[in-house]
Amino acid sequence: VHSSFDKELARFFWQARDGRPKYHMVKWADICLPKDRGGLGIPASRRMNVALMLRWVWRILRGD
């Protein structure tokens, strides 16, 4: 699921207006880096999913 979501997100960035694919000048992993490290700050779906699941675990453990 994560790879297909990232694939669609990448296609959004690397596709011309007429639907033709553009050249990939930067790796997807580099785009997902924080802005202060040279990326665009787009969160990777797998990392974001893990972070959200851990947040739920933390809330359950705290009794919220």
Residue pairs with C-beta under 8 A, 6 or more apart in sequence:
2 45
2 46
2 49
5 45
6 28
6 44
6 45
9 42
9 45
10 28
11 21
13 31
14 21
14 22
14 23
14 24
15 21
15 22
16 22
29 44
30 38
30 39
31 39
31 40
31 42
32 39
32 40
32 42
32 43
32 44
32 47
33 39
33 40
33 41
34 41
35 41
